[in-house]
Amino acid sequence: QVQLVESGGGLVQAGGSLRLSCAASGRTFSTYAMGWFRQASRDFVAAISRSGRTTAYTDSVKGRFTISRDNARNTVDLQMNSLKPEDTADYYCAAVQTPYEATPRRGYSYWGQGTQVTVSS
């Protein structure tokens, strides 16, 4: 298994920025696609392939959010710019082991505990 711990959530005003970080345990981080999800329903936000060469985003955050990873540090980040009140949610980091350079939108095996993001208007 892999343990995931999110950090970086907080309260920001609309139009502001926030950077979330997810730290993963284990020695095989580069074999996992990573994703960010939000709400209790775990709605897809963004995903990044094993090497970081490919990314995917849900339409509502495209152009505003950027997912990245550092395989040397076992971390994945979500840079959130131009935040809107509708971005308010608990954000969850997720991992799924895969042999492909894929950016899955579902089917993740491991989940962090979540970090709260509140965007005020």
N, CA, C and O atoms as a Tinker XYZ file with bonds, in Angstrom:
   484  protein
     1  N      0.825000   -1.184000    0.000000    73     2
     2  CA     0.000000    0.000000    0.000000    64     1     3
     3  C      0.870000    1.249000    0.000000    63     2     4     5
     4  O      2.089000    1.188000    0.162000    81     3
     5  N      0.206000    2.379000   -0.187000    73     3     6
     6  CA     0.885000    3.660000   -0.153000    64     5     7
     7  C      0.062000    4.608000    0.710000    63     6     8     9
     8  O     -1.166000    4.632000    0.629000    81     7
     9  N      0.746000    5.380000    1.528000    73     7    10
    10  CA     0.078000    6.382000    2.341000    64     9    11
    11  C      0.249000    7.755000    1.704000    63    10    12    13
    12  O      1.332000    8.097000    1.230000    81    11
    13  N     -0.827000    8.537000    1.697000    73    11    14
    14  CA    -0.835000    9.850000    1.082000    64    13    15
    15  C     -1.265000   10.887000    2.111000    63    14    16    17
    16  O     -2.253000   10.695000    2.820000    81    15
    17  N     -0.529000   11.973000    2.190000    73    15    18
    18  CA    -0.835000   13.042000    3.134000    64    17    19
    19  C     -0.859000   14.372000    2.405000    63    18    20    21
    20  O      0.152000   14.806000    1.852000    81    19
    21  N     -2.031000   15.025000    2.405000    73    19    22
    22  CA    -2.192000   16.319000    1.756000    64    21    23
    23  C     -1.881000   17.454000    2.724000    63    22    24    25
    24  O     -2.011000   17.307000    3.939000    81    23
    25  N     -1.472000   18.576000    2.167000    73    23    26
    26  CA    -1.260000   19.783000    2.942000    64    25    27
    27  C     -1.443000   20.989000    2.033000    63    26    28    29
    28  O     -1.497000   20.852000    0.811000    81    27
    29  N     -1.537000   22.165000    2.634000    73    27    30
    30  CA    -1.593000   23.398000    1.875000    64    29    31
    31  C     -2.955000   24.030000    1.749000    63    30    32    33
    32  O     -3.073000   25.123000    1.194000    81    31
    33  N     -3.993000   23.374000    2.250000    73    31    34
    34  CA    -5.320000   23.951000    2.185000    64    33    35
    35  C     -5.442000   25.165000    3.082000    63    34    36    37
    36  O     -4.601000   25.403000    3.950000    81    35
    37  N     -6.499000   25.928000    2.862000    73    35    38
    38  CA    -6.719000   27.112000    3.664000    64    37    39
    39  C     -7.831000   27.965000    3.118000    63    38    40    41
    40  O     -8.599000   27.540000    2.255000    81    39
    41  N     -7.910000   29.185000    3.635000    73    39    42
    42  CA    -8.922000   30.152000    3.259000    64    41    43
    43  C     -8.298000   31.238000    2.391000    63    42    44    45
    44  O     -7.310000   31.860000    2.780000    81    43
    45  N     -8.874000   31.462000    1.223000    73    43    46
    46  CA    -8.395000   32.498000    0.313000    64    45    47
    47  C     -9.577000   33.249000   -0.266000    63    46    48    49
    48  O    -10.698000   32.741000   -0.301000    81    47
    49  N     -9.315000   34.472000   -0.723000    73    47    50
    50  CA   -10.338000   35.254000   -1.390000    64    49    51
    51  C    -10.443000   34.864000   -2.857000    63    50    52    53
    52  O     -9.477000   34.396000   -3.459000    81    51
    53  N    -11.622000   35.063000   -3.420000    73    51    54
    54  CA   -11.815000   34.803000   -4.841000    64    53    55
    55  C    -10.767000   35.549000   -5.656000    63    54    56    57
    56  O    -10.464000   36.711000   -5.386000    81    55
    57  N    -10.218000   34.863000   -6.658000    73    55    58
    58  CA    -9.155000   35.423000   -7.466000    64    57    59
    59  C     -7.766000   35.110000   -6.960000    63    58    60    61
    60  O     -6.779000   35.346000   -7.658000    81    59
    61  N     -7.681000   34.585000   -5.761000    73    59    62
    62  CA    -6.399000   34.270000   -5.168000    64    61    63
    63  C     -5.864000   32.920000   -5.598000    63    62    64    65
    64  O     -6.454000   32.239000   -6.436000    81    63
    65  N     -4.734000   32.542000   -5.011000    73    63    66
    66  CA    -4.051000   31.301000   -5.356000    64    65    67
    67  C     -3.741000   30.485000   -4.118000    63    66    68    69
    68  O     -3.635000   31.009000   -3.009000    81    67
    69  N     -3.598000   29.195000   -4.337000    73    67    70
    70  CA    -3.249000   28.266000   -3.279000    64    69    71
    71  C     -2.504000   27.111000   -3.917000    63    70    72    73
    72  O     -2.800000   26.727000   -5.049000    81    71
    73  N     -1.541000   26.554000   -3.202000    73    71    74
    74  CA    -0.801000   25.409000   -3.703000    64    73    75
    75  C     -0.951000   24.251000   -2.734000    63    74    76    77
    76  O     -0.518000   24.336000   -1.585000    81    75
    77  N     -1.561000   23.173000   -3.193000    73    75    78
    78  CA    -1.708000   21.965000   -2.405000    64    77    79
    79  C     -0.554000   21.021000   -2.690000    63    78    80    81
    80  O     -0.031000   20.982000   -3.804000    81    79
    81  N     -0.162000   20.267000   -1.683000    73    79    82
    82  CA     0.899000   19.296000   -1.844000    64    81    83
    83  C      0.463000   17.965000   -1.263000    63    82    84    85
    84  O     -0.278000   17.922000   -0.281000    81    83
    85  N      0.919000   16.886000   -1.865000    73    83    86
    86  CA     0.622000   15.534000   -1.412000    64    85    87
    87  C      1.927000   14.770000   -1.317000    63    86    88    89
    88  O      2.657000   14.650000   -2.301000    81    87
    89  N      2.221000   14.254000   -0.134000    73    87    90
    90  CA     3.426000   13.470000    0.095000    64    89    91
    91  C      3.059000   11.995000    0.161000    63    90    92    93
    92  O      2.141000   11.613000    0.887000    81    91
    93  N      3.767000   11.171000   -0.589000    73    91    94
    94  CA     3.485000    9.741000   -0.665000    64    93    95
    95  C      4.601000    8.930000   -0.025000    63    94    96    97
    96  O      5.775000    9.295000   -0.098000    81    95
    97  N      4.222000    7.837000    0.597000    73    95    98
    98  CA     5.195000    6.905000    1.151000    64    97    99
    99  C      5.613000    5.905000    0.081000    63    98   100   101
   100  O      5.050000    5.882000   -1.013000    81    99
   101  N      6.598000    5.084000    0.403000    73    99   102
   102  CA     6.973000    3.994000   -0.472000    64   101   103
   103  C      8.158000    4.281000   -1.375000    63   102   104   105
   104  O      8.657000    5.405000   -1.447000    81   103
   105  N      8.594000    3.236000   -2.061000    73   103   106
   106  CA     9.762000    3.306000   -2.937000    64   105   107
   107  C      9.406000    3.228000   -4.413000    63   106   108   109
   108  O     10.298000    3.238000   -5.262000    81   107
   109  N      8.118000    3.150000   -4.735000    73   107   110
   110  CA     7.671000    2.946000   -6.112000    64   109   111
   111  C      6.749000    4.055000   -6.588000    63   110   112   113
   112  O      5.837000    3.801000   -7.375000    81   111
   113  N      6.965000    5.261000   -6.133000    73   111   114
   114  CA     6.105000    6.387000   -6.468000    64   113   115
   115  C      5.993000    6.593000   -7.975000    63   114   116   117
   116  O      4.925000    6.942000   -8.478000    81   115
   117  N      7.089000    6.380000   -8.694000    73   115   118
   118  CA     7.096000    6.614000  -10.133000    64   117   119
   119  C      6.294000    5.587000  -10.925000    63   118   120   121
   120  O      6.161000    5.724000  -12.141000    81   119
   121  N      5.760000    4.569000  -10.271000    73   119   122
   122  CA     4.898000    3.592000  -10.938000    64   121   123
   123  C      3.420000    3.926000  -10.778000    63   122   124   125
   124  O      2.563000    3.175000  -11.245000    81   123
   125  N      3.112000    5.039000  -10.126000    73   123   126
   126  CA     1.732000    5.433000   -9.863000    64   125   127
   127  C      1.333000    6.672000  -10.647000    63   126   128   129
   128  O      2.056000    7.669000  -10.663000    81   127
   129  N      0.184000    6.602000  -11.293000    73   127   130
   130  CA    -0.475000    7.824000  -11.729000    64   129   131
   131  C     -1.072000    8.485000  -10.500000    63   130   132   133
   132  O     -1.504000    7.806000   -9.569000    81   131
   133  N     -1.095000    9.800000  -10.498000    73   131   134
   134  CA    -1.589000   10.546000   -9.349000    64   133   135
   135  C     -2.710000   11.471000   -9.779000    63   134   136   137
   136  O     -2.727000   11.971000  -10.904000    81   135
   137  N     -3.645000   11.689000   -8.868000    73   135   138
   138  CA    -4.762000   12.555000   -9.174000    64   137   139
   139  C     -5.193000   13.385000   -7.987000    63   138   140   141
   140  O     -4.863000   13.086000   -6.840000    81   139
   141  N     -5.943000   14.439000   -8.289000    73   139   142
   142  CA    -6.591000   15.268000   -7.280000    64   141   143
   143  C     -8.092000   15.228000   -7.519000    63   142   144   145
   144  O     -8.556000   15.316000   -8.656000    81   143
   145  N     -8.842000   15.093000   -6.434000    73   143   146
   146  CA   -10.293000   15.016000   -6.471000    64   145   147
   147  C    -10.861000   15.929000   -5.396000    63   146   148   149
   148  O    -10.155000   16.325000   -4.469000    81   147
   149  N    -12.132000   16.258000   -5.526000    73   147   150
   150  CA   -12.747000   17.108000   -4.512000    64   149   151
   151  C    -14.192000   16.717000   -4.229000    63   150   152   153
   152  O    -14.834000   16.010000   -5.006000    81   151
   153  N    -14.673000   17.192000   -3.109000    73   151   154
   154  CA   -16.005000   16.900000   -2.575000    64   153   155
   155  C    -16.037000   15.496000   -1.991000    63   154   156   157
   156  O    -15.152000   14.676000   -2.239000    81   155
   157  N    -17.094000   15.237000   -1.198000    73   155   158
   158  CA   -17.259000   13.904000   -0.639000    64   157   159
   159  C    -17.406000   12.861000   -1.733000    63   158   160   161
   160  O    -17.036000   11.701000   -1.551000    81   159
   161  N    -17.949000   13.278000   -2.869000    73   159   162
   162  CA   -18.127000   12.384000   -4.006000    64   161   163
   163  C    -16.837000   12.110000   -4.772000    63   162   164   165
   164  O    -16.827000   11.302000   -5.701000    81   163
   165  N    -15.756000   12.773000   -4.393000    73   163   166
   166  CA   -14.444000   12.606000   -5.046000    64   165   167
   167  C    -14.515000   12.906000   -6.543000    63   166   168   169
   168  O    -14.085000   12.102000   -7.370000    81   167
   169  N    -15.059000   14.062000   -6.874000    73   167   170
   170  CA   -15.115000   14.487000   -8.266000    64   169   171
   171  C    -13.712000   14.730000   -8.802000    63   170   172   173
   172  O    -12.867000   15.313000   -8.122000    81   171
   173  N    -13.476000   14.284000  -10.009000    73   171   174
   174  CA   -12.168000   14.421000  -10.634000    64   173   175
   175  C    -11.803000   15.883000  -10.847000    63   174   176   177
   176  O    -12.624000   16.680000  -11.301000    81   175
   177  N    -10.560000   16.226000  -10.514000    73   175   178
   178  CA   -10.039000   17.568000  -10.736000    64   177   179
   179  C     -8.876000   17.546000  -11.720000    63   178   180   181
   180  O     -8.898000   18.260000  -12.723000    81   179
   181  N     -7.863000   16.733000  -11.438000    73   179   182
   182  CA    -6.667000   16.699000  -12.273000    64   181   183
   183  C     -5.934000   15.387000  -12.073000    63   182   184   185
   184  O     -6.074000   14.739000  -11.036000    81   183
   185  N     -5.151000   14.997000  -13.072000    73   183   186
   186  CA    -4.339000   13.792000  -12.973000    64   185   187
   187  C     -3.025000   14.006000  -13.701000    63   186   188   189
   188  O     -2.923000   14.845000  -14.596000    81   187
   189  N     -2.020000   13.235000  -13.304000    73   187   190
   190  CA    -0.713000   13.312000  -13.922000    64   189   191
   191  C     -0.152000   11.909000  -14.074000    63   190   192   193
   192  O     -0.302000   11.072000  -13.183000    81   191
   193  N      0.494000   11.656000  -15.203000    73   191   194
   194  CA     1.030000   10.338000  -15.480000    64   193   195
   195  C      2.257000   10.046000  -14.629000    63   194   196   197
   196  O      2.774000   10.923000  -13.937000    81   195
   197  N      2.714000    8.798000  -14.689000    73   195   198
   198  CA     3.806000    8.340000  -13.833000    64   197   199
   199  C      5.053000    9.211000  -13.901000    63   198   200   201
   200  O      5.652000    9.539000  -12.877000    81   199
   201  N      5.431000    9.579000  -15.112000    73   199   202
   202  CA     6.637000   10.377000  -15.320000    64   201   203
   203  C      6.385000   11.868000  -15.189000    63   202   204   205
   204  O      7.330000   12.649000  -15.075000    81   203
   205  N      5.126000   12.271000  -15.203000    73   203   206
   206  CA     4.783000   13.675000  -15.195000    64   205   207
   207  C      4.697000   14.293000  -16.574000    63   206   208   209
   208  O      4.478000   15.498000  -16.695000    81   207
   209  N      4.865000   13.496000  -17.616000    73   207   210
   210  CA     4.878000   14.044000  -18.969000    64   209   211
   211  C      3.495000   14.339000  -19.532000    63   210   212   213
   212  O      3.365000   15.075000  -20.509000    81   211
   213  N      2.459000   13.765000  -18.918000    73   211   214
   214  CA     1.103000   13.980000  -19.393000    64   213   215
   215  C      0.202000   14.385000  -18.237000    63   214   216   217
   216  O      0.296000   13.826000  -17.144000    81   215
   217  N     -0.668000   15.355000  -18.478000    73   215   218
   218  CA    -1.620000   15.800000  -17.467000    64   217   219
   219  C     -3.018000   15.857000  -18.051000    63   218   220   221
   220  O     -3.196000   15.908000  -19.268000    81   219
   221  N     -4.013000   15.848000  -17.167000    73   219   222
   222  CA    -5.408000   15.964000  -17.569000    64   221   223
   223  C     -6.162000   16.756000  -16.514000    63   222   224   225
   224  O     -5.831000   16.703000  -15.330000    81   223
   225  N     -7.181000   17.492000  -16.953000    73   223   226
   226  CA    -7.953000   18.343000  -16.062000    64   225   227
   227  C     -9.430000   18.269000  -16.388000    63   226   228   229
   228  O     -9.818000   18.059000  -17.537000    81   227
   229  N    -10.248000   18.442000  -15.367000    73   227   230
   230  CA   -11.661000   18.622000  -15.618000    64   229   231
   231  C    -11.862000   20.012000  -16.208000    63   230   232   233
   232  O    -11.093000   20.929000  -15.918000    81   231
   233  N    -12.889000   20.169000  -17.031000    73   231   234
   234  CA   -13.073000   21.407000  -17.782000    64   233   235
   235  C    -13.149000   22.651000  -16.896000    63   234   236   237
   236  O    -12.652000   23.711000  -17.277000    81   235
   237  N    -13.757000   22.534000  -15.737000    73   235   238
   238  CA   -13.991000   23.701000  -14.902000    64   237   239
   239  C    -12.719000   24.304000  -14.311000    63   238   240   241
   240  O    -12.742000   25.447000  -13.854000    81   239
   241  N    -11.610000   23.560000  -14.309000    73   239   242
   242  CA   -10.364000   24.080000  -13.749000    64   241   243
   243  C     -9.288000   24.283000  -14.803000    63   242   244   245
   244  O     -8.212000   24.797000  -14.498000    81   243
   245  N     -9.560000   23.889000  -16.025000    73   243   246
   246  CA    -8.575000   23.995000  -17.097000    64   245   247
   247  C     -8.142000   25.445000  -17.289000    63   246   248   249
   248  O     -8.980000   26.341000  -17.394000    81   247
   249  N     -6.846000   25.668000  -17.334000    73   247   250
   250  CA    -6.309000   27.005000  -17.472000    64   249   251
   251  C     -6.081000   27.714000  -16.163000    63   250   252   253
   252  O     -5.400000   28.740000  -16.127000    81   251
   253  N     -6.638000   27.189000  -15.076000    73   251   254
   254  CA    -6.478000   27.792000  -13.760000    64   253   255
   255  C     -5.635000   26.944000  -12.819000    63   254   256   257
   256  O     -4.870000   27.474000  -12.013000    81   255
   257  N     -5.775000   25.629000  -12.922000    73   255   258
   258  CA    -5.049000   24.705000  -12.046000    64   257   259
   259  C     -3.937000   24.018000  -12.822000    63   258   260   261
   260  O     -4.066000   23.773000  -14.021000    81   259
   261  N     -2.844000   23.709000  -12.133000    73   259   262
   262  CA    -1.738000   22.968000  -12.723000    64   261   263
   263  C     -1.299000   21.867000  -11.769000    63   262   264   265
   264  O     -0.963000   22.133000  -10.615000    81   263
   265  N     -1.304000   20.636000  -12.253000    73   263   266
   266  CA    -0.817000   19.515000  -11.468000    64   265   267
   267  C      0.625000   19.226000  -11.870000    63   266   268   269
   268  O      0.973000   19.301000  -13.048000    81   267
   269  N      1.454000   18.898000  -10.897000    73   267   270
   270  CA     2.851000   18.571000  -11.162000    64   269   271
   271  C      3.320000   17.534000  -10.158000    63   270   272   273
   272  O      2.673000   17.312000   -9.135000    81   271
   273  N      4.443000   16.902000  -10.451000    73   271   274
   274  CA     4.982000   15.920000   -9.514000    64   273   275
   275  C      6.494000   15.981000   -9.495000    63   274   276   277
   276  O      7.129000   16.413000  -10.458000    81   275
   277  N      7.057000   15.543000   -8.391000    73   275   278
   278  CA     8.492000   15.446000   -8.221000    64   277   279
   279  C      8.765000   14.037000   -7.723000    63   278   280   281
   280  O      8.627000   13.752000   -6.533000    81   279
   281  N      9.149000   13.164000   -8.632000    73   279   282
   282  CA     9.342000   11.763000   -8.270000    64   281   283
   283  C     10.538000   11.545000   -7.344000    63   282   284   285
   284  O     10.599000   10.542000   -6.634000    81   283
   285  N     11.484000   12.480000   -7.349000    73   283   286
   286  CA    12.616000   12.382000   -6.436000    64   285   287
   287  C     12.211000   12.653000   -4.997000    63   286   288   289
   288  O     12.872000   12.192000   -4.068000    81   287
   289  N     11.130000   13.398000   -4.807000    73   287   290
   290  CA    10.646000   13.743000   -3.477000    64   289   291
   291  C      9.374000   12.999000   -3.103000    63   290   292   293
   292  O      8.889000   13.149000   -1.982000    81   291
   293  N      8.822000   12.202000   -4.008000    73   291   294
   294  CA     7.554000   11.498000   -3.777000    64   293   295
   295  C      6.421000   12.470000   -3.461000    63   294   296   297
   296  O      5.661000   12.270000   -2.514000    81   295
   297  N      6.320000   13.524000   -4.267000    73   295   298
   298  CA     5.272000   14.509000   -4.042000    64   297   299
   299  C      4.538000   14.837000   -5.327000    63   298   300   301
   300  O      5.092000   14.741000   -6.422000    81   299
   301  N      3.283000   15.225000   -5.175000    73   299   302
   302  CA     2.490000   15.761000   -6.265000    64   301   303
   303  C      1.822000   17.032000   -5.752000    63   302   304   305
   304  O      1.322000   17.068000   -4.628000    81   303
   305  N      1.816000   18.067000   -6.578000    73   303   306
   306  CA     1.264000   19.355000   -6.197000    64   305   307
   307  C      0.096000   19.739000   -7.083000    63   306   308   309
   308  O     -0.041000   19.251000   -8.204000    81   307
   309  N     -0.738000   20.616000   -6.567000    73   307   310
   310  CA    -1.804000   21.214000   -7.355000    64   309   311
   311  C     -1.750000   22.715000   -7.132000    63   310   312   313
   312  O     -2.119000   23.209000   -6.067000    81   311
   313  N     -1.287000   23.431000   -8.141000    73   311   314
   314  CA    -1.260000   24.880000   -8.097000    64   313   315
   315  C     -2.603000   25.397000   -8.570000    63   314   316   317
   316  O     -2.999000   25.148000   -9.708000    81   315
   317  N     -3.308000   26.113000   -7.710000    73   315   318
   318  CA    -4.644000   26.605000   -8.005000    64   317   319
   319  C     -4.602000   28.123000   -8.079000    63   318   320   321
   320  O     -4.336000   28.794000   -7.082000    81   319
   321  N     -4.865000   28.657000   -9.257000    73   319   322
   322  CA    -4.897000   30.096000   -9.477000    64   321   323
   323  C     -6.306000   30.545000   -9.831000    63   322   324   325
   324  O     -7.160000   29.730000  -10.182000    81   323
   325  N     -6.541000   31.849000   -9.736000    73   323   326
   326  CA    -7.843000   32.425000  -10.081000    64   325   327
   327  C     -8.977000   31.664000   -9.419000    63   326   328   329
   328  O     -9.959000   31.305000  -10.069000    81   327
   329  N     -8.840000   31.423000   -8.137000    73   327   330
   330  CA    -9.812000   30.609000   -7.417000    64   329   331
   331  C    -11.181000   31.264000   -7.369000    63   330   332   333
   332  O    -11.306000   32.486000   -7.281000    81   331
   333  N    -12.196000   30.426000   -7.429000    73   331   334
   334  CA   -13.591000   30.844000   -7.408000    64   333   335
   335  C    -14.289000   30.229000   -6.201000    63   334   336   337
   336  O    -13.865000   29.180000   -5.716000    81   335
   337  N    -15.354000   30.864000   -5.704000    73   335   338
   338  CA   -16.081000   30.271000   -4.580000    64   337   339
   339  C    -16.528000   28.835000   -4.836000    63   338   340   341
   340  O    -16.574000   28.028000   -3.908000    81   339
   341  N    -16.853000   28.513000   -6.067000    73   339   342
   342  CA   -17.273000   27.158000   -6.396000    64   341   343
   343  C    -16.145000   26.133000   -6.312000    63   342   344   345
   344  O    -16.397000   24.931000   -6.395000    81   343
   345  N    -14.900000   26.595000   -6.148000    73   343   346
   346  CA   -13.786000   25.687000   -5.905000    64   345   347
   347  C    -13.723000   25.228000   -4.450000    63   346   348   349
   348  O    -12.964000   24.317000   -4.122000    81   347
   349  N    -14.502000   25.843000   -3.589000    73   347   350
   350  CA   -14.521000   25.473000   -2.177000    64   349   351
   351  C    -14.884000   24.000000   -2.029000    63   350   352   353
   352  O    -15.911000   23.550000   -2.538000    81   351
   353  N    -14.039000   23.258000   -1.333000    73   351   354
   354  CA   -14.245000   21.823000   -1.169000    64   353   355
   355  C    -13.119000   21.241000   -0.340000    63   354   356   357
   356  O    -12.104000   21.893000   -0.095000    81   355
   357  N    -13.313000   20.011000    0.084000    73   355   358
   358  CA   -12.207000   19.208000    0.572000    64   357   359
   359  C    -11.527000   18.589000   -0.638000    63   358   360   361
   360  O    -12.193000   18.021000   -1.504000    81   359
   361  N    -10.205000   18.693000   -0.705000    73   359   362
   362  CA    -9.442000   18.173000   -1.827000    64   361   363
   363  C     -8.659000   16.941000   -1.395000    63   362   364   365
   364  O     -8.030000   16.927000   -0.337000    81   363
   365  N     -8.706000   15.911000   -2.228000    73   363   366
   366  CA    -8.095000   14.632000   -1.916000    64   365   367
   367  C     -7.054000   14.251000   -2.958000    63   366   368   369
   368  O     -7.279000   14.397000   -4.160000    81   367
   369  N     -5.934000   13.772000   -2.494000    73   367   370
   370  CA    -4.889000   13.218000   -3.336000    64   369   371
   371  C     -5.130000   11.720000   -3.485000    63   370   372   373
   372  O     -5.534000   11.058000   -2.529000    81   371
   373  N     -4.886000   11.180000   -4.679000    73   371   374
   374  CA    -5.121000    9.765000   -4.925000    64   373   375
   375  C     -4.029000    9.183000   -5.806000    63   374   376   377
   376  O     -3.392000    9.898000   -6.579000    81   375
   377  N     -3.817000    7.871000   -5.682000    73   375   378
   378  CA    -2.791000    7.169000   -6.438000    64   377   379
   379  C     -3.324000    5.855000   -6.973000    63   378   380   381
   380  O     -4.144000    5.201000   -6.330000    81   379
   381  N     -2.859000    5.470000   -8.152000    73   379   382
   382  CA    -3.156000    4.155000   -8.703000    64   381   383
   383  C     -1.937000    3.664000   -9.469000    63   382   384   385
   384  O     -1.391000    4.378000  -10.311000    81   383
   385  N     -1.520000    2.450000   -9.173000    73   383   386
   386  CA    -0.369000    1.876000   -9.851000    64   385   387
   387  C     -0.762000    1.462000  -11.264000    63   386   388   389
   388  O     -1.820000    0.866000  -11.469000    81   387
   389  N      0.078000    1.774000  -12.222000    73   387   390
   390  CA    -0.237000    1.485000  -13.614000    64   389   391
   391  C      1.042000    1.308000  -14.415000    63   390   392   393
   392  O      2.033000    1.991000  -14.153000    81   391
   393  N      1.039000    0.392000  -15.400000    73   391   394
   394  CA     2.195000    0.250000  -16.280000    64   393   395
   395  C      2.205000    1.252000  -17.426000    63   394   396   397
   396  O      3.139000    1.267000  -18.227000    81   395
   397  N      1.174000    2.087000  -17.510000    73   395   398
   398  CA     1.013000    3.002000  -18.633000    64   397   399
   399  C      1.278000    4.451000  -18.258000    63   398   400   401
   400  O      1.170000    4.837000  -17.094000    81   399
   401  N      1.626000    5.243000  -19.258000    73   399   402
   402  CA     1.747000    6.689000  -19.089000    64   401   403
   403  C      0.360000    7.296000  -19.278000    63   402   404   405
   404  O      0.091000    7.985000  -20.261000    81   403
   405  N     -0.506000    7.022000  -18.314000    73   403   406
   406  CA    -1.909000    7.392000  -18.393000    64   405   407
   407  C     -2.267000    8.424000  -17.338000    63   406   408   409
   408  O     -1.547000    8.620000  -16.359000    81   407
   409  N     -3.407000    9.084000  -17.564000    73   407   410
   410  CA    -3.946000   10.061000  -16.618000    64   409   411
   411  C     -5.387000    9.674000  -16.298000    63   410   412   413
   412  O     -6.321000   10.302000  -16.797000    81   411
   413  N     -5.576000    8.650000  -15.473000    73   411   414
   414  CA    -6.933000    8.167000  -15.189000    64   413   415
   415  C     -7.796000    9.204000  -14.494000    63   414   416   417
   416  O     -7.314000    9.999000  -13.687000    81   415
   417  N     -9.091000    9.182000  -14.823000    73   415   418
   418  CA   -10.072000   10.032000  -14.159000    64   417   419
   419  C    -10.842000    9.278000  -13.082000    63   418   420   421
   420  O    -11.626000    9.875000  -12.345000    81   419
   421  N    -10.624000    7.989000  -12.989000    73   419   422
   422  CA   -11.310000    7.158000  -12.002000    64   421   423
   423  C    -10.498000    5.896000  -11.757000    63   422   424   425
   424  O     -9.505000    5.652000  -12.442000    81   423
   425  N    -10.906000    5.109000  -10.800000    73   423   426
   426  CA   -10.266000    3.836000  -10.530000    64   425   427
   427  C     -9.051000    3.910000   -9.624000    63   426   428   429
   428  O     -8.226000    2.996000   -9.632000    81   427
   429  N     -8.920000    4.967000   -8.849000    73   427   430
   430  CA    -7.771000    5.107000   -7.962000    64   429   431
   431  C     -7.885000    4.193000   -6.749000    63   430   432   433
   432  O     -8.977000    3.948000   -6.236000    81   431
   433  N     -6.746000    3.699000   -6.305000    73   431   434
   434  CA    -6.707000    2.696000   -5.244000    64   433   435
   435  C     -6.432000    3.268000   -3.861000    63   434   436   437
   436  O     -6.927000    2.743000   -2.864000    81   435
   437  N     -5.656000    4.330000   -3.791000    73   435   438
   438  CA    -5.220000    4.882000   -2.516000    64   437   439
   439  C     -5.604000    6.340000   -2.429000    63   438   440   441
   440  O     -5.547000    7.073000   -3.416000    81   439
   441  N     -6.002000    6.760000   -1.218000    73   439   442
   442  CA    -6.520000    8.103000   -1.009000    64   441   443
   443  C     -5.948000    8.740000    0.239000    63   442   444   445
   444  O     -5.739000    8.073000    1.252000    81   443
   445  N     -5.697000   10.031000    0.160000    73   443   446
   446  CA    -5.315000   10.789000    1.330000    64   445   447
   447  C     -6.526000   11.162000    2.154000    63   446   448   449
   448  O     -7.660000   10.845000    1.795000    81   447
   449  N     -6.278000   11.837000    3.262000    73   447   450
   450  CA    -7.346000   12.181000    4.201000    64   449   451
   451  C     -8.101000   13.449000    3.812000    63   450   452   453
   452  O     -9.179000   13.718000    4.342000    81   451
   453  N     -7.548000   14.212000    2.906000    73   451   454
   454  CA    -8.180000   15.431000    2.448000    64   453   455
   455  C     -7.626000   16.674000    3.110000    63   454   456   457
   456  O     -7.136000   16.628000    4.238000    81   455
   457  N     -7.709000   17.781000    2.401000    73   455   458
   458  CA    -7.354000   19.087000    2.937000    64   457   459
   459  C     -8.395000   20.095000    2.465000    63   458   460   461
   460  O     -8.801000   20.076000    1.303000    81   459
   461  N     -8.823000   20.969000    3.361000    73   459   462
   462  CA    -9.931000   21.867000    3.074000    64   461   463
   463  C     -9.462000   23.119000    2.352000    63   462   464   465
   464  O     -8.469000   23.740000    2.731000    81   463
   465  N    -10.196000   23.478000    1.305000    73   463   466
   466  CA    -9.977000   24.723000    0.580000    64   465   467
   467  C    -11.272000   25.521000    0.633000    63   466   468   469
   468  O    -12.324000   25.034000    0.220000    81   467
   469  N    -11.196000   26.741000    1.140000    73   467   470
   470  CA   -12.352000   27.620000    1.199000    64   469   471
   471  C    -12.033000   28.902000    0.455000    63   470   472   473
   472  O    -11.045000   29.572000    0.756000    81   471
   473  N    -12.867000   29.244000   -0.514000    73   471   474
   474  CA   -12.691000   30.450000   -1.313000    64   473   475
   475  C    -13.849000   31.380000   -1.006000    63   474   476   477
   476  O    -15.003000   31.054000   -1.285000    81   475
   477  N    -13.551000   32.525000   -0.441000    73   475   478
   478  CA   -14.575000   33.482000   -0.056000    64   477   479
   479  C    -14.797000   34.503000   -1.159000    63   478   480   481
   480  O    -13.890000   34.793000   -1.939000    81   479
   481  N    -16.009000   35.049000   -1.222000    73   479   482
   482  CA   -16.345000   36.076000   -2.192000    64   481   483
   483  C    -16.487000   37.437000   -1.538000    63   482   484
   484  O    -16.770000   38.422000   -2.219000    81   483
